[in-house]
Amino acid sequence: MNGLFQLSIDYSTLVAYVAFSSDLIVQIVRIWKRKSSADVSSKGVVLRLIGSAVILIKLIGVGDPYLIIGQIILTLTVATYLYFTLRYRKG
């Protein structure tokens, strides 16, 4: 029973990371369609990326593969968000 519970927690963790990333994907698509990121703080996105990278390093140290995979997904999504924010920055 304990193994099944742990497996459900592990998969739920991945689902949570996908949910967090989904919001950023919506923002990325919005920037891409509008071809503008004027209303997005690039400094805020940089801080999110730094924070996400620090958490990823910590999770690699912990060694939980589900958390590591989820954090990699989130970190790559934040990096993509930063790319589009800078790419479509006006002025």
C-alpha angles and dihedrals in degrees: 000000000000091000092053091048092050091048091052090050090049093051091043088055091055090048089052091052090050089051091052091047092048092066090054091047089055089053092047091052090047091054092046094050094046093040087219136096096179093127095051123089107230089195089057091051091049089052090050090051093049091048092048091050092050091051090048091054090050092049092050086056090050090050100216104148095202093054091044093051092047093048091048089053091049094045092050090048092051090047089052090048089053091049092053092043091055095037093056098037110131120215 
